[in-house]
């Protein structure tokens, strides 16, 4: 499993809330009812404004179905 470090944020009604910096596997195991965006893995977490939704990130990394929801 990819141990790339990413930033995870949640989109809320009044803006974006940082959930934290974690590895890619941890980001993909967050509950599916939380609408998260994950920083692009080629960028530095906490310093980028380039984010992918959960599904774009999954496709980019071809995660196993068990982590896809």
Backbone torsions as a table, in degrees:
resi	resn	phi	psi	omega
1	UNK	NA	142.0	-179.6
2	UNK	-65.7	126.7	178.1
3	UNK	-100.7	20.8	177.7
4	UNK	-59.9	137.7	-179.3
5	UNK	-90.4	132.9	-178.7
6	UNK	-133.9	162.6	172.7
7	UNK	-100.9	139.4	179.0
8	UNK	-119.1	131.3	177.2
9	UNK	-127.6	155.3	175.4
10	UNK	-113.1	136.1	176.5
11	UNK	-88.2	121.2	-179.4
12	UNK	-115.1	171.9	-178.3
13	UNK	-57.8	-34.6	-175.5
14	UNK	-109.0	21.4	177.4
15	UNK	134.1	-163.6	-175.8
16	UNK	-106.4	137.3	177.9
17	UNK	-118.3	127.5	177.7
18	UNK	-72.0	127.8	176.6
19	UNK	-94.9	-25.7	176.4
20	UNK	143.8	176.7	176.1
21	UNK	-108.5	129.2	-175.4
22	UNK	-151.1	173.3	176.3
23	UNK	-80.4	164.4	-174.8
24	UNK	-59.2	-38.6	-180.0
25	UNK	-62.7	-44.4	178.6
26	UNK	-61.9	-41.7	179.9
27	UNK	-60.0	-38.9	-177.1
28	UNK	-76.9	-13.9	179.8
29	UNK	-98.9	7.0	174.6
30	UNK	-65.7	150.9	-178.9
31	UNK	-55.6	139.6	-176.5
32	UNK	-71.2	-14.9	179.2
33	UNK	-81.7	-3.1	175.3
34	UNK	-97.2	122.0	-178.9
35	UNK	-80.9	96.8	-176.5
36	UNK	-108.3	156.0	169.8
37	UNK	-121.0	142.3	-175.9
38	UNK	-120.5	132.1	-178.1
39	UNK	-61.6	148.5	178.5
40	UNK	-60.2	129.9	-174.3
41	UNK	-65.3	-15.5	178.2
42	UNK	-85.1	-9.0	-178.2
43	UNK	-102.9	165.2	-179.9
44	UNK	-81.4	122.7	-180.0
45	UNK	-60.2	139.8	179.5
46	UNK	85.1	-9.6	-178.4
47	UNK	-126.2	0.8	-177.0
48	UNK	-106.4	157.3	172.7
49	UNK	-117.3	14.3	179.4
50	UNK	-100.6	110.9	-176.9
51	UNK	-125.1	151.4	177.1
52	UNK	-117.0	148.4	172.6
53	UNK	-76.8	169.7	-175.0
54	UNK	-54.5	-40.4	-175.2
55	UNK	-74.0	-38.5	175.5
56	UNK	-63.3	-41.5	-179.8
57	UNK	-65.0	-41.9	178.3
58	UNK	-60.4	-45.6	-178.7
59	UNK	-64.7	-38.4	-179.5
60	UNK	-62.3	-34.3	-174.9
61	UNK	-109.0	-0.3	178.7
62	UNK	47.6	53.1	178.5
63	UNK	-67.8	149.7	176.3
64	UNK	-58.6	152.1	-177.9
65	UNK	-55.2	-32.4	-178.6
66	UNK	-63.3	-23.1	178.0
67	UNK	-98.8	-4.3	-176.8
68	UNK	-89.7	-0.2	174.6
69	UNK	134.8	NA	NA
